Amino acid sequence: MPKRSSELCRLWPAIAMLCCLVLPSIYYISFYYRLSFLNFEPSVRLSLQKEVKDGIAETENLQQPTHNDAQEEALKEDFDSNRKKILQWKPTKTDEEVQIEEYLTNSTESGKASSNTTLFCDTTHERFNACLLTGDIRILSNSSKILFFSSSSSSTTNTTWKIKPYPRKWEPPLMERIKEFSISSYISHPETPTPLCTIKHSTPGVIFSSGGFSGNFFHDLSDILIPLYVTSHHFHGEVKFLVSDFNLKFISKYQPMLARLSRYELINLDNDSNVHCFNQVQVGTVNNKELGIDTTKPPFGSSMESFRDLLRSSFSLKKKSITKNSNKKPRLLIQLRKGSRELVNSKEVISMARRLGFKVIVSGPEETKNITSYSATVNSADALLGVHGAGLTNMVFLPERAAMIQIIPWGDLTWACRFSYGEPAIDMGLKYFEYEIKKEESTLIEQYPRDHLVFTNPSEIHKQGWNMLWYYFLEKQKVKVDVKRLKSVLAEVLMYLK
């Protein structure tokens, strides 16, 4: 026994030295490796290394402990076990660590770029161009530049797109008035000045133009509001709108609807000098159908039915669908124009409709200016009658199953009128009727001889371009309908409503 005790005594210094060397190393490896994934800046890393090394130095200066045989064996087993765990261990990120990592990666101070930036642009559609960007996106408002950052030059080098965020690209003269955005890749480099974020957004962004034909109710809906709804409805309000060609009158008029599409204040890119940083941005809106939504094409999930639900809630409209009642006079709203395509014998038409059995309501251009009050007027009607024009767009406020009657002017305009209002009416759940006038019902008969192209071959005037078509058949023409012939159409409408 004395001999064994003396041998153990000789081993104590070696064991103690082993402990002093191994334990601090385990501490260093486990602590520093766990923090390494956070991708700290070099200055922070050096500070951490210094703290760890200082800790090791302090540990080495501590008094060396003493151990017996059983403790020695246990210590070796623990060391081997811990060594295997350290070699196999992969850090699990807590929620807090993920937030730290995201903050450091996207830090506005470092200007460091995300490596998973993606860009998808669709310029193949006949109606619109649009780009979807995800990753580190920076919008330089005062220069109409959008930068998407990449940490390497692998796939996005020298990529530049030009996008005008107004979905009517088949009309070049109009598109010349729309502000263009330049979307470019930007390689992060220590020697390259990086535009620092002045405002960082946690929600996605959508850039659209409120210019173009805004102010015309048809184009307000067909070119701006419906495409904006199709593009942003799936965000359920958690999206920010960035507006170019800022039209204050348009924004104010449709504020109730815009507020339901986005819970945030709009950003006026025309009067802003900030660098806005997003993780997701869509430049341009999706417009896949005239005054409507093509539900067979992406993005899916929207329809004219749901869009009209949004309108009803935005303007507090109570009537969702008409109620057919044979004992009650249906309400017929007759919309009158002034100037071009004016219904010259409107008084005769109104009297005929009342005698037929309708409760007639008459509105002119003045009544349509206040969208809040006029939308309620339209929503109270069972049927809407008017000559082809932007005013018929008010049919969006009609209840479901209501009737819409379009008077088609002279000039081989049947297809165009059906395309603009007939098909959209059906998509809205309305019953569509039309009355196409004859040349004798047009005031053009008083301006041109019977053998003029206006009467003999209107399609030849169409071939001369939109401006000529507009001048002859839309701008210079007024309508004087055959009351007896129109009566047969309204009788059919009455039968449907009863």
Disulfide bonds with the S-S distance in Angstrom:
Cys121-Cys131 1.84
Cys197-Cys277 1.83
